[in-house]
């Protein structure tokens, strides 16, 4: 009888242990690919419109640039700067092509080659960053490294490796908010392993059922005392958009 009771207790303990493990796995929730898919579900859109502000800090100086932006998927984007210094400067992206129009010179410049790695309008965002598609799962293979607490929030930590050489950053490390599935922090690396840039989500906007990063701080790890804070307001996702806006004619009108 004592042996039977002992066996029953042992089996019950084993069942409780298995239930605890299953519960922990359920809390862990998802594998790396599924987590990345949820990130993409938050930040990938069919269209977007927003009014933006870039606060560009270099050393002790800060300059502010404002803009209106339209985008259709990852292949088309149109930005018009509205701050007095740059009023009327426009940028057009069509797939892998990027142009800028400068009204004071009435000149259109195609941004390509080494120019793509320069800071967009003097910011820490490069033109290459603007060209990068948003759907991470198609660009990177992901590995779940574990969980960490970041700024009081539980985050999944993902290690991403680029699937092809055309991607701007060969490796990324992401801290993904485990509840909202937004990227709270991102470290961007060269193939050599050198840290190039860091981004942090400072705030988000809830649009329908999704959480969308609306204030992001971007810094160049190779520069001292340099950062750009990008803020978006009047944010509208998946809204009808005039396709005629995404043309060279609209760029120069």
N, C-alpha and C positions, 0 to 999 in steps of 0.2 A: 504493500500500500504506500509506504513512504517513498519507494522508488517511483511508483506511478505518479504521486503528487509532485515529486521532483521533476519528472519528465514533463508534466503538464505546465509547471512553472517555467521550465526551460523553453518549451515551445511557445508559450505566451510571450516570454521576454523576446524570443526571436521574432515573433510577429510584430511586436511593438517596435523593435529595432528596424525591421524592414519598412514599417509604416513611417517611421521617422525619416529614414533615408529617402523614401518616395516623396514625403512632404518637402524635404530639403531640395530634392531635384525639381519638384513643382515650383518651389520658391525661386530656385535658380532660373527656372522657366524655360529657357530657350538655348539653342546652340548659337554659335557665332553667326552663321548665315541667317538664321531667323532674326537675331537681334539687328543685324545690318539691314534686313528687309524692312523691319519696323522703323528704323531710322529713315530709310528712303521713303517709306509711306508718309512720314511727317514732312520731309523737306522737298520731295519731288512733286511737281505740279504740271498741269497742262498749260496754264498761263498764270502770270503774276503781274500786278501793278503795285507800285509803292512810291511814296515820297521819302527820299532818304537824306541823311546828313552824315558826312564824314568829318570827324574831328581828328586831324592829323597832328600828332605831337612829335617833335624832333628836338631833343634837348630841352631848353626852357621855352621854346616857341610852339604855339599851337595855331593852326589855321583851319578854317571851317569851309567845307564845300557842300552845297546842297544840290539836289537833283530830283528828277522824276524818271522812273524807269518802267519799261514794259518788257516782258519776256514771254515767249511761247516755247515751252519745253526747254531743253538744253541747247537747241540749235539756233534760236533766234533771240536777239536782245537789242533794245534801243534805249539809250540813256541820254538825257538832255540835262546839262548842268544849269542851275538857276541862280547861283550866288553871283553878286555883281562882277567879281573879277573874271569869272569864267562863263558868264551868261551867253547862252547860245552854242557853246561847245557841245558837240554831240558825238556819241559813239554807237556804232552799229556792228553787231556780230551776226554773221550768217554762217552757220556750221563752223568750219575751221578758219574762216576769214574774219578779220577785224579791221574796221576803218574808224578814223576820227576826223571830224570836220571842225575847223577853226574859223569862225565867222570874220574875225578881224583881218585875216589874210585871205579869206574866201578860198581856203585850201583844204583838200581832202588828202589824208595820209593813211596809207595802209600799214598797219602795225604787224611786223613779221620778224622772224629770225631773233637776233639778240634783243631787239626792242621789246619783245614779249616778256622778257624777264625784268624789265624796268618797272618801277612803282607807278601805278596808274594815277595820274594827276598828282604825283609826289607822295602818294600814300604808301602804306606797307603792303597793300594788295597789288600784286603784279598784274599786267595784262594777261599773263599766262593763267593766273588764278581765275580771271573772268572767263577764260575760254574753257575751263575745266567743267565737264558735265557733273550733275549733282547725284546721279544714281551710282552710289559707291559699290553696290553688290556686283555690278557689271564690270567695274574697273579693278577690283581688289579681291584677293582671297583673304579670308578672315580667320583668326584663331582667338578663342576666348581665353584670356590669361587669368581671369578670376574677378573678384569684386573689390572695390575700394570705396571709402567714404571721401567725398570731395565736397567741400563747402557745406557739410552737413547732410549731403544727399548720397544715397547708395548708388553706386555706378558700376556697370559692367566695364571691364577693361578689355579692349580688343586690340590685337596686333594685325595690321593690314599689310599685305604685300601685293604690289602691282602685278596685274596679269600680263601687261605688255609694256614695252619701252616708251611708248608715246605719252604715258601718263606723266604729269609734271613732277609728282613726288613718288619715289620708288617705294617708300614705306610710310605708314601712318600709325600713330598710337592714339586710340580714342577712349575717352571716358564717357560712357553713354548712361544717362539718367535711367535707372532701372524702372521707374514708374512712367515717365513721360516719353522716353526714347528720343530725346534730343541729345546732340553731342555737347556735353558740358565743357569739354576741353579736348583739343586736338593738337598733337605734335606731328609736324611734317618733316620727313627726313629724305636726304639724298641716298642714292644707292650705296655710297660709302658708309652710311650710318651717321653722317653729320646732321645735327639738328638744324633745320633751316628756318622754320616759322612755327609760331604757336598761336592758336586761336582759342578764345574763351567765350562761351555764351553768357552774357550778363543779364539778359531778360528774354522772355518769349511772349508770343501772342497766341491765344487759343482761337483757331479758326475752325468752326464746326467741331469735329471730333479730333482734330489734329493739333499738335503743339508745334509752332513754327518759331525758330530763333529770330528775334526782332532787333536785338542789340548784341553785336558781336565785337569783341576786341581782338585785333590782329596785330601781331608783333613779329618783326624780323629778328631772329636769334643772332644774326651776324652783325647787327647794329646795336649800339648802346643808346639807351634812353629814347627809343623810337617805338611808337605804337599808333594804330589807327582804330578809332571806335566808330563802327558803322551802325546807325540807327534807322529803322524803317517805321514809318507811320502811314496811315491811310492804306493799310495793307489789304489787298484783295486777291484771292486765289481762285483759279479755275473760272474766270469770268470771260465773256465774249471779248474778242480783240480784233481790231482792224488789221488784216494782214498787210495792207498797204504801208503801214508804218515801218515794216522791216524791209526797207529798200534804199538804194542809193539816192533815189529821187527825194525821199523823205529826209534823208540825212542832210542834204544841201539846200533844202527849200527855205 
